[in-house]
């Protein structure tokens, strides 16, 4: 008699596996934040990379709350360092970010989608890695209650940017994460 077939080994990815939330999208989607679609690539200027990796970076503010656009509000965290997925200390300590994280944790009517962005320099594969990593790192700033109401943590689509990539300031603005804030299933 033959032996019973053995189950095939299951693939186990290296390191801890992190489960991202998937609550399902709210009934209504956000009115789209203005974006740019372009495959144009612009090189970095002298000292642009080094400056991007300083606490001061290129932008005066690293966190901004965009007034409601239709049915959503947007929290934008930008000026990530070139090729960095982690937030700068100055951004993590920003009073606006701290106030919004507290709001996210205590206001149970809110749901979120977190979208990571990059500038156009570098290959799209690396930009997707950066965009995903930035979005995940912002997700980890959320408290447990807010995290349970995040329905998507993802990279922005290929060649989609918040601004064109023609200037140092615009590239710094594109190295960002946008938190789309839905109130009560999609209305603000």
ABEGO torsion letter per residue (X at the ends): XBBBBBBBBBBBBBEBBBBBBBAEBBABBBBBBBBBBBABBBBBBBGAAAAAABAAEABABABBBBBBBEABBBBBBBGBBBGBABBBAAAAABAAAAAAAAAAAABAABBBBBBBBBBABEBAAAAAAAAAAAAAAAAAABBAAAAAABABBBBBBBGBBABBAABAAAAAAABBBBBBBBBGGGBX
